[in-house]
Amino acid sequence: MKNNVVGWFEIPVADMDRAIKFYETVFEFKIDRNQLGSLDMGWFPWEENGLGSGGSLVYHPDHYNPSKDGTLVYFTAQSGDLQNELSRVVPAGGKVLAEKRLIAEGYGYLALVLDTEGNRIALHSRE
């Protein structure tokens, strides 16, 4: 296999301004907002030749509904230690569902959070 299986992901939102503020605060990066027809999208930064997948926040009430029960997207903690990003979740309006914990030796750590839109996401780091 030449590439990773996932090529793009979309996270539904109910309020794009609120969602952008949450993700920019927790991850300390800029989200690029774009209107594509009836879709209001907030693109996460990505590197064309980097590891992982690009993705977006998406607002379209007829087709996208936030949920804590759907697919779980793991965000790589760019700080190197997900505890840094996790410490910004509650002040940004989210909830911590599961504190930082070891997945298994050699796989790193994860934490589960609920964003301001009601989506469950995971944070991941090796440290």
Buried (B, 14 or more C-beta within 10 A) or exposed (E): EEEEEEEEBBBBBBEBEBBBBBBBBBBEEEBEBEEEEEBBBBBBEEEEEEEEBBBBBBBBEEEBBBEBEEEEBEBBBEBEBBBBBBEBBEEBBBBBBEEBEEEEEEEBBBBBBBBBBBBBBBBBBEE
